[in-house]
Amino acid sequence: MKRAIQFLTVSLLLFTGGLLIAGCAAAQYKAPPNTLKVSGLNTHFSFEWAQSRFGDRLEPHSALLVPVVIEGSPKTLYMQFDLGTPSTVLKANKLKSLQERLGRWPTVTEGDAAFASKVEFRVGNLTLSSDRIKVRKVGETSAIDWDNPESIDVIGTIGSDLLDGRVLVIDYTNKDLFLGDHVPEGVVLSSAMSPFTFKERRVILQDVAIDGKKTQLMLDTGSSAFALLTDKTTWQRMTSNGAGATTFPVNSWGKTLTAHMAPTKSRIRFGATEIPLGSATYIEGTSFMQNMLMRATGMGGMTGNKLFVDRALVLDARTLTYAVTSGKTEPVR
């Protein structure tokens, strides 16, 4: 795909609210049951990078979009792949377009909540289905542009329910994803796998160190524009009090927040793999309590895709282990 894909909303839901989930207040959140059924495992499928504009700043690696095929649809549609979202969700206006055009995926309501039922679509050779997918109106955009075959219509988000109990390889270099019940041949692990936790389907990477200091990081592929999101105090220490910082607005599920990004010489280690951070960011608008919880529970912050764009990330949710591999010249097959 040659054309640039614009994706103007960045998912910062975890940073503005999810830090409560990762720490001692985890009991305040409980992921709903995983209703996503997946068949056709041990297969590869592609993704495309979406771009986002933050004020005057263009981020070329803003989000992962995967093409989805729906029976009867005259065009390929897209969903964001976001491990920061515990459950797959659909956008209300896009679902309405599908219902009007294709006469499928009827909506059922439970109190104030709406769900799509009898959902089925393909991602590469995978078939995903569910009788209960949440419908979300927050951050809603327009209806599907059926008359424009070149338009990029993002109908929802595939969440970490796809990873649950499976092996996922994100080969960023080749824009290739693998989902299966084993680590595929061709993946060369430079060291032993490191642990991660998956409580309430949130990926918390362990065996992490920043400048030699051990920590944990939340992984959110929906916030891929940022190498590290952290609290203000840590950000000031890592960036010489914000020297050379740029400030820009970000949209978090309909709420505008302010990001402060500054260069840093800090280095981060995942297991035996060390990577220069390049930059660190803090977001105004996060509460004092959330920042305190992050410090109290050993959370160093949150990372997205930016650190891994020339590497591959292996996540094994069966054994709760992960690895960051070196960049590849051939697709992982």
Secondary structure, DSSP 8 states (H G I E B T S, - for coil): --S--B------HIIIIIHHHHSTTGGG--------EEES-SEEEE-EEEEEEETTEEEEEEEEEEEEB-TT-SS-EEEEE-TTSSS-EEEHHHHHHHHHHH--S-EEEETTEEEE-SEEEEETTEEEEES-EEEE-TT------TT-TT---EEEEE-TTTTTTSEEEEETTTTEEEEESS--TT---SS--EEEE-GGG--EEEEEEETTEEEEEEE-GGGTT-S-B--HHHHHHHTTTTTT-EEEEEEETTEEEEEEEEEEEEEEEETTEEEEEEEEEEEET--HHHHHHHHHTTEEEEE-SGGGTTSEEEEETTTTEEEEE---SS---
